[in-house]
């Protein structure tokens, strides 16, 4: 009897992808056979980067992560309810990162709603590495806008993308 491939989904805006995101991706990949990084196209979040740019940056960073994991990776855009996207890609697990209590409150509510939409898709929470807990894409952009150094929060490649986008290179 063949075992079914476990597909996980790690959704986010990834504007830009940070070291915190990469940590959750690496650790989440150990739980599944195939991990889809779902890049949300949510214009309400006012992203700095276009969906195409965020996909390209995320795919580039997956080359680094893939070397350390046996799981396969795929980066896909989505513009729908998370549960609809999870069903579309065949995910049985949604992976979410938690940084603080405020994240938990929001995620708790989302998980309850998602369970009502599809109880067959499990949500797994991974606590952010303590050294990465303060990192948020929103703060990375704000620090860069005001000429602060963001090298501790993103890879060198992503740092270049952010500075270029802000006209600071």
C-alpha positions in Angstrom: 0.0 0.0 0.0 1.5 3.3 -1.1 1.6 6.1 1.5 0.1 9.4 0.6 2.4 12.3 0.3 1.9 14.8 3.1 1.5 18.3 1.7 2.0 21.3 3.9 1.1 24.9 3.2 2.9 27.9 4.7 0.9 31.0 3.7 2.0 34.6 4.1 2.6 38.0 2.4 6.4 37.7 2.5 6.9 41.4 1.9 9.8 40.8 2.1 10.7 37.2 3.2 12.7 37.4 6.5 15.0 35.2 8.4 12.0 34.4 10.7 10.0 33.1 7.7 13.0 31.0 6.6 13.3 29.5 10.1 9.6 28.5 10.0 10.0 27.1 6.5 13.0 25.0 7.4 11.4 23.6 10.5 8.0 23.1 8.9 9.5 21.2 6.0 10.6 18.5 8.5 6.9 17.8 9.1 5.8 17.2 5.5 7.0 15.7 2.3 6.2 18.7 0.1 5.9 22.3 1.4 4.0 24.9 -0.6 4.9 28.5 0.3 1.7 30.4 -0.5 2.4 34.0 -1.3 -0.8 36.0 -0.6 -1.8 38.7 -3.1 -3.6 40.8 -0.5 -3.6 44.5 -1.8 -5.2 45.6 1.6 -1.7 45.0 3.1 -0.2 47.6 0.8 2.8 45.5 -0.1 6.1 47.2 -1.1 6.9 44.5 -3.6 4.6 43.2 -6.4 3.4 39.6 -6.2 5.8 38.6 -8.9 8.7 40.2 -7.0 7.7 38.4 -3.8 7.5 35.1 -5.5 10.9 35.5 -7.2 12.5 36.5 -3.9 10.9 33.6 -2.1 11.9 31.1 -4.8 15.5 32.4 -4.7 15.6 31.9 -0.9 14.2 28.3 -1.2 17.4 27.3 -3.0 19.2 27.8 0.3 16.5 26.0 2.4 16.1 23.1 0.0 19.7 21.9 0.5 19.1 21.3 4.2 15.8 19.4 3.8 14.4 16.2 2.3 11.0 17.9 1.6 10.4 19.4 -1.8 9.3 23.1 -2.1 7.0 25.0 -4.3 6.2 28.8 -4.2 2.7 29.7 -5.5 0.6 32.9 -5.4 -2.9 32.9 -4.1 -5.8 35.3 -4.0 -8.5 33.4 -2.2 -9.6 32.1 1.1 -6.8 30.2 2.7 -8.9 27.1 3.0 -9.9 27.2 -0.6 -6.2 27.5 -1.6 -5.3 24.6 0.8 -7.9 22.4 -0.8 -6.8 23.4 -4.3 -3.2 22.4 -3.7 -4.1 19.3 -1.7 -2.6 20.5 1.6 -3.5 18.5 4.7 -1.5 20.8 7.0 -1.2 24.6 7.3 1.9 25.7 9.0 1.9 29.0 10.9 4.6 30.8 12.9 4.0 32.4 16.2 6.1 35.2 17.6 4.1 36.7 20.5 0.8 36.4 22.4 -0.9 38.8 20.0 -0.1 36.4 17.1 -1.6 33.6 19.1 -4.9 35.4 19.6 -5.3 36.2 15.9 -4.2 32.7 14.9 -6.5 31.0 17.4 -9.5 32.8 15.9 -8.4 32.0 12.3 -7.8 28.4 13.1 -11.3 28.1 14.6 -12.8 29.6 11.5 -10.7 27.5 9.1 -11.7 24.4 11.0 -15.4 25.3 10.4 -14.6 25.6 6.6 -12.6 22.4 6.4 -12.0 20.2 9.5 -9.7 17.9 7.5 -7.0 20.4 7.2 -4.9 20.7 10.4 -3.1 23.8 11.5 0.3 23.4 13.1 1.9 26.3 15.0 5.7 26.7 15.3 7.1 29.1 17.8 9.6 31.4 16.2 13.2 30.9 17.2 13.8 33.3 20.2 16.5 35.1 18.4 14.1 35.8 15.5 10.9 36.6 17.4 11.0 40.4 16.9 11.3 40.2 13.2 8.3 41.3 11.2 8.3 42.3 7.5 6.5 45.5 8.4 9.3 46.5 10.8 12.0 45.5 8.4 10.6 47.9 5.8 10.2 50.7 8.4 13.8 50.3 9.6 15.0 50.4 6.0 12.9 53.5 5.2 14.6 55.4 8.0 18.1 54.2 7.0 18.5 51.6 9.7 20.4 48.5 9.1 18.3 45.4 8.2 21.1 42.8 7.7 20.2 41.1 11.0 16.7 40.4 9.8 17.0 39.3 6.1 19.4 37.5 3.9 22.0 39.7 2.0 20.1 39.1 -1.3 16.8 40.3 0.2 18.5 43.3 1.9 19.7 44.4 -1.6 16.1 44.0 -3.0 14.7 46.1 -0.2 17.3 48.9 -0.5 16.9 49.0 -4.2 13.1 49.1 -4.0 13.4 52.1 -1.6 16.0 53.8 -3.8 18.7 53.5 -1.1 21.4 51.4 -2.9 
